[in-house]
């Protein structure tokens, strides 16, 4: 795959991932839609988009893919993500999310037998320290319940990603997992039916998040992965919190606090230290 095409696809995927944070925060802050309804509309529209893309890839028949365990991890991520953004800013939420995702995947690799060198261990400890800095009580600290929910979302997405490594057809697998997650999100909406509220703007944001930022975004990302090394694929995702924070400032009028900057530098620096591989001399 041509380097310019890989770069364009990767950039589009990272913008889509950051757009999920911006769309969810925008919907839950400025419209009347509730988190459960947002989750359901996002997952349903994402399932339809991914099913369509998978059908286009295999027009003569789509074999079953995915699993219920992966679908439950996907559902846990989507639900916790939505409820967390009731109180978190876009940048803070994205930082917590991707910090937890990367830490979960790194620990998962270690548990699976991958060796962690001293430099990587120090980087992981630094990333965890950044998460602690971000959630410690204080004037500029994010609400604890929102932060904990976003950490749960990150762990769930990390587990989902670990389960999806090495699948033969990632688009079909993701479509299958989204389809299986639909009844789970409907059950969630029924559980919160007494407080359900959906307006046109909120529904549009949820559909954009599901069909474009999630469904199409994931398909673009899986295409870009064919031209990226594993370390590059992991490292480039560190750009998402930065894009989300800048988007929150430009589009949502959010402010960037000193605590957020310190936590971002600590978390992203620690994860970069884990992922960095020194160049070997020829």
Buried (B, 14 or more C-beta within 10 A) or exposed (E): EEEEEBBEBBBBBBBBBBBBBBBBBBBBBEBEBBBBBBBBBBBBBBBBBBBBBBBEEEEEEBEEBBBEEBBBBBBBBBBBBBBBBBBBBBBBBBBBBBBBBBBBBBBBBBEEEEEBEEEBEBBBEBBBBBBEBBBEEEEEBBBEEBBBBBBBBBBBBBBBBBBBEEBEBBBBBBBBBBBBBBEBBBEBBEEBEEEBEBEEBBBBBBBBBBBBBBBBBBBBBBBBBEBBEEEBBBBBBBBBBBBBBBBBBEEBEBEBBEBBEEBBEBBBBBBBBBBEEEEEEE
